[in-house]
Amino acid sequence: MERRRYKFTREQRLRKSLDFEQIYDRGLRAGDGHLLVFVLRNGTSSTRLGVSVSRKHGSAVVRNLKRRRLKEAFRRLQHDLPSGLDIVIVPRQRLDSELADYSRSLAKLVKKLTAELG
């Protein structure tokens, strides 16, 4: 039985501004009460994640907490998500969103967007 690894490696991170801009401009997007998700095919076999939390969400402590929760939601779901995607997640300005809310929203919205991508 193959053992799954649940690491969030450097190769899975989107870091360049150009990558974010391409996903915002050419990708599909969907949202709900907790997240806004942008998806674009990347032509590789791995799925990469970018997280964008603006200063409107509060202090650095609050923003970093949201960022950590979003990365953890992706880390736990990475084997259930389709491969070959670039995903950018933007949280909504809510104070009551927890890890479980982010996980449910991410799974639902990515599934919806990959169906649209075909």
PyMOL CGO cylinders between C-alpha atoms (Angstrom):
from pymol import cmd
from pymol.cgo import CYLINDER

trace = [
    CYLINDER, 0.00, 0.00, 0.00, 1.39, 3.37, -1.03, 0.3, 1, 1, 1, 1, 1, 1,
    CYLINDER, 1.39, 3.37, -1.03, 1.74, 5.87, 1.77, 0.3, 1, 1, 1, 1, 1, 1,
    CYLINDER, 1.74, 5.87, 1.77, 0.54, 9.36, 0.97, 0.3, 1, 1, 1, 1, 1, 1,
    CYLINDER, 0.54, 9.36, 0.97, 2.67, 12.33, 1.86, 0.3, 1, 1, 1, 1, 1, 1,
    CYLINDER, 2.67, 12.33, 1.86, 0.91, 15.41, 3.12, 0.3, 1, 1, 1, 1, 1, 1,
    CYLINDER, 0.91, 15.41, 3.12, 3.72, 17.92, 2.83, 0.3, 1, 1, 1, 1, 1, 1,
    CYLINDER, 3.72, 17.92, 2.83, 3.34, 21.36, 1.30, 0.3, 1, 1, 1, 1, 1, 1,
    CYLINDER, 3.34, 21.36, 1.30, 6.60, 21.60, -0.63, 0.3, 1, 1, 1, 1, 1, 1,
    CYLINDER, 6.60, 21.60, -0.63, 8.32, 24.55, -2.22, 0.3, 1, 1, 1, 1, 1, 1,
    CYLINDER, 8.32, 24.55, -2.22, 7.39, 23.27, -5.69, 0.3, 1, 1, 1, 1, 1, 1,
    CYLINDER, 7.39, 23.27, -5.69, 3.72, 23.48, -4.74, 0.3, 1, 1, 1, 1, 1, 1,
    CYLINDER, 3.72, 23.48, -4.74, 3.86, 27.19, -3.89, 0.3, 1, 1, 1, 1, 1, 1,
    CYLINDER, 3.86, 27.19, -3.89, 3.05, 30.06, -6.21, 0.3, 1, 1, 1, 1, 1, 1,
    CYLINDER, 3.05, 30.06, -6.21, 5.38, 32.93, -5.37, 0.3, 1, 1, 1, 1, 1, 1,
    CYLINDER, 5.38, 32.93, -5.37, 5.88, 35.08, -8.47, 0.3, 1, 1, 1, 1, 1, 1,
    CYLINDER, 5.88, 35.08, -8.47, 3.65, 38.07, -9.12, 0.3, 1, 1, 1, 1, 1, 1,
    CYLINDER, 3.65, 38.07, -9.12, 3.49, 37.13, -12.80, 0.3, 1, 1, 1, 1, 1, 1,
    CYLINDER, 3.49, 37.13, -12.80, 1.98, 33.74, -11.92, 0.3, 1, 1, 1, 1, 1, 1,
    CYLINDER, 1.98, 33.74, -11.92, -0.68, 35.40, -9.77, 0.3, 1, 1, 1, 1, 1, 1,
    CYLINDER, -0.68, 35.40, -9.77, -1.49, 37.92, -12.52, 0.3, 1, 1, 1, 1, 1, 1,
    CYLINDER, -1.49, 37.92, -12.52, -1.89, 35.18, -15.16, 0.3, 1, 1, 1, 1, 1, 1,
    CYLINDER, -1.89, 35.18, -15.16, -4.24, 33.21, -12.93, 0.3, 1, 1, 1, 1, 1, 1,
    CYLINDER, -4.24, 33.21, -12.93, -6.31, 36.31, -12.13, 0.3, 1, 1, 1, 1, 1, 1,
    CYLINDER, -6.31, 36.31, -12.13, -6.50, 37.31, -15.82, 0.3, 1, 1, 1, 1, 1, 1,
    CYLINDER, -6.50, 37.31, -15.82, -6.91, 33.96, -17.62, 0.3, 1, 1, 1, 1, 1, 1,
    CYLINDER, -6.91, 33.96, -17.62, -8.26, 31.64, -14.94, 0.3, 1, 1, 1, 1, 1, 1,
    CYLINDER, -8.26, 31.64, -14.94, -11.76, 30.80, -13.88, 0.3, 1, 1, 1, 1, 1, 1,
    CYLINDER, -11.76, 30.80, -13.88, -13.10, 31.94, -10.54, 0.3, 1, 1, 1, 1, 1, 1,
    CYLINDER, -13.10, 31.94, -10.54, -15.82, 30.98, -8.11, 0.3, 1, 1, 1, 1, 1, 1,
    CYLINDER, -15.82, 30.98, -8.11, -16.68, 32.02, -4.61, 0.3, 1, 1, 1, 1, 1, 1,
    CYLINDER, -16.68, 32.02, -4.61, -18.86, 31.41, -1.61, 0.3, 1, 1, 1, 1, 1, 1,
    CYLINDER, -18.86, 31.41, -1.61, -19.20, 32.92, 1.84, 0.3, 1, 1, 1, 1, 1, 1,
    CYLINDER, -19.20, 32.92, 1.84, -15.70, 31.91, 2.95, 0.3, 1, 1, 1, 1, 1, 1,
    CYLINDER, -15.70, 31.91, 2.95, -13.43, 31.89, -0.13, 0.3, 1, 1, 1, 1, 1, 1,
    CYLINDER, -13.43, 31.89, -0.13, -12.82, 33.24, -3.59, 0.3, 1, 1, 1, 1, 1, 1,
    CYLINDER, -12.82, 33.24, -3.59, -10.89, 30.67, -5.67, 0.3, 1, 1, 1, 1, 1, 1,
    CYLINDER, -10.89, 30.67, -5.67, -9.11, 31.19, -9.00, 0.3, 1, 1, 1, 1, 1, 1,
    CYLINDER, -9.11, 31.19, -9.00, -8.05, 28.14, -11.06, 0.3, 1, 1, 1, 1, 1, 1,
    CYLINDER, -8.05, 28.14, -11.06, -5.92, 27.78, -14.20, 0.3, 1, 1, 1, 1, 1, 1,
    CYLINDER, -5.92, 27.78, -14.20, -4.32, 24.71, -15.79, 0.3, 1, 1, 1, 1, 1, 1,
    CYLINDER, -4.32, 24.71, -15.79, -0.53, 24.80, -15.47, 0.3, 1, 1, 1, 1, 1, 1,
    CYLINDER, -0.53, 24.80, -15.47, 0.52, 22.05, -17.91, 0.3, 1, 1, 1, 1, 1, 1,
    CYLINDER, 0.52, 22.05, -17.91, 2.37, 20.00, -15.30, 0.3, 1, 1, 1, 1, 1, 1,
    CYLINDER, 2.37, 20.00, -15.30, 1.42, 17.05, -13.14, 0.3, 1, 1, 1, 1, 1, 1,
    CYLINDER, 1.42, 17.05, -13.14, 1.47, 18.97, -9.86, 0.3, 1, 1, 1, 1, 1, 1,
    CYLINDER, 1.47, 18.97, -9.86, -1.04, 21.34, -8.31, 0.3, 1, 1, 1, 1, 1, 1,
    CYLINDER, -1.04, 21.34, -8.31, 0.34, 24.62, -7.01, 0.3, 1, 1, 1, 1, 1, 1,
    CYLINDER, 0.34, 24.62, -7.01, -1.21, 27.01, -4.47, 0.3, 1, 1, 1, 1, 1, 1,
    CYLINDER, -1.21, 27.01, -4.47, -1.06, 30.73, -3.94, 0.3, 1, 1, 1, 1, 1, 1,
    CYLINDER, -1.06, 30.73, -3.94, -2.70, 32.55, -1.05, 0.3, 1, 1, 1, 1, 1, 1,
    CYLINDER, -2.70, 32.55, -1.05, -3.57, 36.24, -1.07, 0.3, 1, 1, 1, 1, 1, 1,
    CYLINDER, -3.57, 36.24, -1.07, -4.69, 37.88, 2.18, 0.3, 1, 1, 1, 1, 1, 1,
    CYLINDER, -4.69, 37.88, 2.18, -4.96, 41.68, 2.00, 0.3, 1, 1, 1, 1, 1, 1,
    CYLINDER, -4.96, 41.68, 2.00, -4.49, 44.19, 4.79, 0.3, 1, 1, 1, 1, 1, 1,
    CYLINDER, -4.49, 44.19, 4.79, -8.25, 44.68, 4.90, 0.3, 1, 1, 1, 1, 1, 1,
    CYLINDER, -8.25, 44.68, 4.90, -8.41, 41.48, 6.96, 0.3, 1, 1, 1, 1, 1, 1,
    CYLINDER, -8.41, 41.48, 6.96, -6.70, 43.08, 9.94, 0.3, 1, 1, 1, 1, 1, 1,
    CYLINDER, -6.70, 43.08, 9.94, -3.36, 43.00, 11.66, 0.3, 1, 1, 1, 1, 1, 1,
    CYLINDER, -3.36, 43.00, 11.66, -0.44, 40.82, 10.61, 0.3, 1, 1, 1, 1, 1, 1,
    CYLINDER, -0.44, 40.82, 10.61, -1.38, 38.31, 13.30, 0.3, 1, 1, 1, 1, 1, 1,
    CYLINDER, -1.38, 38.31, 13.30, -4.89, 37.87, 11.88, 0.3, 1, 1, 1, 1, 1, 1,
    CYLINDER, -4.89, 37.87, 11.88, -3.65, 37.72, 8.28, 0.3, 1, 1, 1, 1, 1, 1,
    CYLINDER, -3.65, 37.72, 8.28, -1.01, 35.11, 9.11, 0.3, 1, 1, 1, 1, 1, 1,
    CYLINDER, -1.01, 35.11, 9.11, -3.56, 33.00, 10.97, 0.3, 1, 1, 1, 1, 1, 1,
    CYLINDER, -3.56, 33.00, 10.97, -5.83, 33.00, 7.91, 0.3, 1, 1, 1, 1, 1, 1,
    CYLINDER, -5.83, 33.00, 7.91, -2.88, 32.21, 5.64, 0.3, 1, 1, 1, 1, 1, 1,
    CYLINDER, -2.88, 32.21, 5.64, -1.84, 29.26, 7.82, 0.3, 1, 1, 1, 1, 1, 1,
    CYLINDER, -1.84, 29.26, 7.82, -5.40, 27.90, 7.88, 0.3, 1, 1, 1, 1, 1, 1,
    CYLINDER, -5.40, 27.90, 7.88, -5.71, 28.15, 4.09, 0.3, 1, 1, 1, 1, 1, 1,
    CYLINDER, -5.71, 28.15, 4.09, -2.40, 26.37, 3.53, 0.3, 1, 1, 1, 1, 1, 1,
    CYLINDER, -2.40, 26.37, 3.53, -3.40, 23.65, 5.98, 0.3, 1, 1, 1, 1, 1, 1,
    CYLINDER, -3.40, 23.65, 5.98, -6.73, 23.16, 4.19, 0.3, 1, 1, 1, 1, 1, 1,
    CYLINDER, -6.73, 23.16, 4.19, -4.84, 22.71, 0.91, 0.3, 1, 1, 1, 1, 1, 1,
    CYLINDER, -4.84, 22.71, 0.91, -2.26, 20.40, 2.50, 0.3, 1, 1, 1, 1, 1, 1,
    CYLINDER, -2.26, 20.40, 2.50, -4.98, 18.08, 3.80, 0.3, 1, 1, 1, 1, 1, 1,
    CYLINDER, -4.98, 18.08, 3.80, -6.93, 18.09, 0.53, 0.3, 1, 1, 1, 1, 1, 1,
    CYLINDER, -6.93, 18.09, 0.53, -4.04, 17.98, -1.95, 0.3, 1, 1, 1, 1, 1, 1,
    CYLINDER, -4.04, 17.98, -1.95, -4.52, 14.30, -2.84, 0.3, 1, 1, 1, 1, 1, 1,
    CYLINDER, -4.52, 14.30, -2.84, -8.26, 14.79, -3.41, 0.3, 1, 1, 1, 1, 1, 1,
    CYLINDER, -8.26, 14.79, -3.41, -7.80, 17.78, -5.75, 0.3, 1, 1, 1, 1, 1, 1,
    CYLINDER, -7.80, 17.78, -5.75, -7.17, 17.32, -9.48, 0.3, 1, 1, 1, 1, 1, 1,
    CYLINDER, -7.17, 17.32, -9.48, -3.54, 17.56, -10.57, 0.3, 1, 1, 1, 1, 1, 1,
    CYLINDER, -3.54, 17.56, -10.57, -2.14, 20.07, -13.02, 0.3, 1, 1, 1, 1, 1, 1,
    CYLINDER, -2.14, 20.07, -13.02, -3.79, 23.18, -11.61, 0.3, 1, 1, 1, 1, 1, 1,
    CYLINDER, -3.79, 23.18, -11.61, -2.63, 26.52, -10.31, 0.3, 1, 1, 1, 1, 1, 1,
    CYLINDER, -2.63, 26.52, -10.31, -4.96, 27.66, -7.53, 0.3, 1, 1, 1, 1, 1, 1,
    CYLINDER, -4.96, 27.66, -7.53, -5.11, 31.08, -5.88, 0.3, 1, 1, 1, 1, 1, 1,
    CYLINDER, -5.11, 31.08, -5.88, -7.22, 31.40, -2.74, 0.3, 1, 1, 1, 1, 1, 1,
    CYLINDER, -7.22, 31.40, -2.74, -8.52, 34.72, -1.40, 0.3, 1, 1, 1, 1, 1, 1,
    CYLINDER, -8.52, 34.72, -1.40, -10.42, 34.55, 1.90, 0.3, 1, 1, 1, 1, 1, 1,
    CYLINDER, -10.42, 34.55, 1.90, -13.55, 36.59, 2.46, 0.3, 1, 1, 1, 1, 1, 1,
    CYLINDER, -13.55, 36.59, 2.46, -13.53, 39.17, 5.22, 0.3, 1, 1, 1, 1, 1, 1,
    CYLINDER, -13.53, 39.17, 5.22, -15.19, 37.09, 7.91, 0.3, 1, 1, 1, 1, 1, 1,
    CYLINDER, -15.19, 37.09, 7.91, -14.07, 36.57, 11.46, 0.3, 1, 1, 1, 1, 1, 1,
    CYLINDER, -14.07, 36.57, 11.46, -15.87, 33.26, 12.01, 0.3, 1, 1, 1, 1, 1, 1,
    CYLINDER, -15.87, 33.26, 12.01, -14.17, 31.15, 9.30, 0.3, 1, 1, 1, 1, 1, 1,
    CYLINDER, -14.17, 31.15, 9.30, -12.37, 28.09, 10.64, 0.3, 1, 1, 1, 1, 1, 1,
    CYLINDER, -12.37, 28.09, 10.64, -10.19, 25.41, 9.05, 0.3, 1, 1, 1, 1, 1, 1,
    CYLINDER, -10.19, 25.41, 9.05, -13.19, 23.14, 8.44, 0.3, 1, 1, 1, 1, 1, 1,
    CYLINDER, -13.19, 23.14, 8.44, -15.03, 25.97, 6.62, 0.3, 1, 1, 1, 1, 1, 1,
    CYLINDER, -15.03, 25.97, 6.62, -12.02, 26.62, 4.41, 0.3, 1, 1, 1, 1, 1, 1,
    CYLINDER, -12.02, 26.62, 4.41, -11.59, 22.91, 3.65, 0.3, 1, 1, 1, 1, 1, 1,
    CYLINDER, -11.59, 22.91, 3.65, -15.23, 22.45, 2.64, 0.3, 1, 1, 1, 1, 1, 1,
    CYLINDER, -15.23, 22.45, 2.64, -15.23, 25.59, 0.51, 0.3, 1, 1, 1, 1, 1, 1,
    CYLINDER, -15.23, 25.59, 0.51, -11.94, 24.77, -1.20, 0.3, 1, 1, 1, 1, 1, 1,
    CYLINDER, -11.94, 24.77, -1.20, -13.01, 21.24, -2.13, 0.3, 1, 1, 1, 1, 1, 1,
    CYLINDER, -13.01, 21.24, -2.13, -16.41, 22.38, -3.39, 0.3, 1, 1, 1, 1, 1, 1,
    CYLINDER, -16.41, 22.38, -3.39, -15.16, 25.35, -5.41, 0.3, 1, 1, 1, 1, 1, 1,
    CYLINDER, -15.16, 25.35, -5.41, -12.22, 23.54, -7.02, 0.3, 1, 1, 1, 1, 1, 1,
    CYLINDER, -12.22, 23.54, -7.02, -14.51, 20.69, -8.03, 0.3, 1, 1, 1, 1, 1, 1,
    CYLINDER, -14.51, 20.69, -8.03, -16.92, 23.20, -9.57, 0.3, 1, 1, 1, 1, 1, 1,
    CYLINDER, -16.92, 23.20, -9.57, -14.16, 25.02, -11.46, 0.3, 1, 1, 1, 1, 1, 1,
    CYLINDER, -14.16, 25.02, -11.46, -12.49, 21.88, -12.81, 0.3, 1, 1, 1, 1, 1, 1,
    CYLINDER, -12.49, 21.88, -12.81, -15.87, 20.79, -14.19, 0.3, 1, 1, 1, 1, 1, 1,
    CYLINDER, -15.87, 20.79, -14.19, -16.04, 24.12, -16.02, 0.3, 1, 1, 1, 1, 1, 1,
    CYLINDER, -16.04, 24.12, -16.02, -12.47, 23.71, -17.31, 0.3, 1, 1, 1, 1, 1, 1,
    CYLINDER, -12.47, 23.71, -17.31, -13.43, 20.36, -18.84, 0.3, 1, 1, 1, 1, 1, 1,
]
cmd.load_cgo(trace, "trace")
